[in-house]
């Protein structure tokens, strides 16, 4: 009798899609805000959110997750996108990292983006992914913004993570459908203990991005854009 072999695989190439907003009359390399949507959403949604908070001189890239699925909506079923599942999540994390790095490399080489002013903004599922990126490539980003999402489950154990010295803004609600108040406060404390330049704000909100959050994110990005740039390292 022949033994059964499982999880055999081939390597295939896929396309990763993103939308790009470049301000009119751009005269030189500009700050870049990379916007990463949550589970079930898409790049168009996150581009709308990013345009609300980004200062006028920012280039915006809204990236779309590779895993498509049907999600129920009021008018029936629509296609949504997700970043990872419990099946071999490390591969999805690596794909997210490669997506962000390839995007930055392209926009910098095209002369569109200032590599010393890269910002990463994520909602919901994207929060933990973005923190993983910041801890793995701590010298690339100037700042990270996370809204209504979790933190890496391996935050205390992964040997890949380093100290991220950039600014971090973490926002969450007190009535979230997916995360309890106790859970958020635990996330908040872990990030506070690990990040030297960290600020968090809790709102009266559900699992959402509220107008109050948008105003605070915009002010945060404006303040960061006025600070001295750092020297990034994509290696």
Helices and strands as residue ranges (DSSP letters): E 18-21, E 30-36, H 43-53, E 59-63, E 67-73, E 76-82, H 89-109, E 113-123, H 125-136, E 143-147, E 167-173, H 181-194, E 198-203, H 211-225
